[in-house]
């Protein structure tokens, strides 16, 4: 019973936060997150290429 009360209270607080704008995400921050993910992907690809070239050099 107590858990349900806490869960309901959390849901109410989340709803109030969204209504007040606290929970909203601006489109510029979403774009920033996508840019960050793309650059991380490019870095990972470069790292894999370096690892492969180092393995070839050791053989």
C-alpha positions in Angstrom: 0.0 0.0 0.0 2.8 2.5 0.9 4.6 1.8 -2.3 1.6 2.7 -4.4 1.2 6.0 -2.5 4.9 6.8 -3.2 4.6 5.9 -6.8 1.5 8.1 -7.2 3.3 11.0 -5.6 6.3 10.6 -7.9 4.0 10.5 -10.9 2.3 13.6 -9.7 5.6 15.4 -9.2 6.8 14.4 -12.7 3.6 15.7 -14.2 3.9 19.0 -12.4 7.5 19.3 -13.5 6.5 18.8 -17.1 3.7 21.4 -16.9 6.0 23.9 -15.4 8.6 23.4 -18.1 11.2 21.8 -16.0 11.0 18.5 -17.8 10.9 20.0 -21.3 13.8 19.6 -23.6 14.6 22.3 -26.2 15.2 21.3 -29.8 18.7 22.9 -29.7 19.7 20.6 -26.8 18.4 17.6 -28.7 20.4 18.6 -31.8 23.4 19.0 -29.5 23.0 15.5 -28.2 22.8 14.1 -31.8 25.9 16.0 -32.8 27.7 14.6 -29.7 26.6 11.1 -30.6 27.8 11.5 -34.2 31.2 12.8 -33.1 31.6 9.9 -30.6 30.7 7.5 -33.4 33.4 9.0 -35.7 35.9 8.8 -32.9 35.1 5.1 -32.3 35.5 4.4 -36.0 38.9 6.1 -36.0 40.0 4.2 -32.9 39.1 0.9 -34.5 41.0 1.8 -37.6 44.1 2.6 -35.5 43.8 -0.7 -33.6 43.6 -2.6 -36.9 46.6 -0.8 -38.3 48.6 -1.5 -35.1 47.7 -5.2 -35.3 48.9 -5.4 -38.9 52.2 -3.7 -37.9 52.8 -6.3 -35.3 52.3 -9.3 -37.7 
